[in-house]
């Protein structure tokens, strides 16, 4: 459907969710950028987070987890690192005020990428430079300390939301 409608790139595949792209079959549900027909698929980057996988999402990972994964992906031969951010993630769930934790994460990621452009350049789909990843890439693993920071940040966000009379999860928060 994407190719029939002139869409050449897709970045929505999330390998941590069974229902994401399930109709494409297992061959298409693989790590790294790859062609599905005439569409370049760039799945969300995932990392090993303890016993499971975690997709790279501004509202769901600590900055340190994203930085660990970004650096280890690069060292492991990955060409691309795809991060998800929903428009509502920068807001406190159920309110219209900024979520300071998520805004700070995003700012730190942007600052890090800005300071390390030579090693971690950012590209857009219009650049037409996207290619398939080599086969056999390993999933980067985040440090336990990075995961602990996420747990502390997420707990703070939940307590803060409860303190302000908001119910976490009503607006799709992670």
Residue pairs with C-beta under 8 A, 6 or more apart in sequence:
2 8
2 10
2 39
3 37
3 38
3 39
7 39
8 38
8 39
8 40
8 125
9 39
9 40
9 42
9 125
9 130
10 36
10 39
10 40
10 41
10 42
11 41
11 42
11 43
11 44
11 82
12 20
12 21
12 44
13 20
13 21
13 24
13 28
13 29
13 41
13 42
13 43
13 44
14 20
14 21
14 43
14 44
14 55
14 84
15 29
15 31
15 43
15 44
15 46
15 53
15 55
16 44
16 46
16 52
16 53
16 54
16 55
17 55
20 29
21 28
21 29
22 29
24 36
28 34
28 36
28 41
29 43
30 43
31 43
31 46
31 133
31 137
31 139
32 43
32 78
32 79
32 80
32 132
32 133
32 134
32 137
33 40
33 41
33 42
33 43
33 79
33 80
33 130
33 131
33 132
33 133
34 40
34 41
34 132
34 133
35 41
35 132
40 130
40 132
42 80
42 82
42 130
43 82
44 55
44 56
44 57
44 82
44 83
44 84
45 55
45 56
45 69
45 73
45 78
45 80
45 81
45 82
45 83
46 53
46 54
46 55
46 56
46 139
47 53
47 54
47 56
47 65
47 68
47 69
47 72
47 139
47 140
47 141
47 142
48 54
48 139
48 140
48 141
48 142
49 65
49 141
49 142
49 147
50 144
50 147
53 139
54 60
54 61
54 65
54 142
55 84
56 65
56 66
56 69
56 81
56 82
56 83
56 84
57 83
57 84
57 85
57 89
57 174
58 83
58 84
58 85
58 89
58 90
58 102
58 105
58 106
58 109
59 85
59 86
59 89
59 99
59 102
59 173
59 174
60 150
60 174
61 69
61 105
61 150
62 105
62 146
62 147
62 149
62 150
62 153
63 104
63 105
63 108
63 109
63 112
63 149
64 142
64 143
64 145
64 146
64 149
64 150
65 142
65 146
65 147
65 149
65 150
66 83
66 105
66 109
67 109
67 112
67 146
68 140
68 141
68 142
68 143
68 146
69 81
69 140
69 142
70 81
70 112
70 120
72 140
72 141
73 81
73 140
74 81
74 119
74 120
76 137
76 138
76 140
77 134
77 137
78 133
78 137
78 140
79 131
79 133
80 130
80 133
81 120
83 109
85 106
86 172
88 171
88 172
89 99
89 102
89 173
89 174
90 98
90 99
90 102
90 103
90 106
91 97
91 98
91 99
91 171
92 98
92 99
92 160
92 161
92 164
92 166
93 99
93 161
93 166
93 167
93 168
93 169
93 170
93 171
93 172
93 173
94 161
94 166
94 167
94 170
94 171
95 164
95 166
99 157
101 153
101 156
101 157
102 157
105 153
112 120
113 120
113 122
123 129
123 130
154 174
157 168
157 173
158 168
161 167
161 168
161 173
162 168
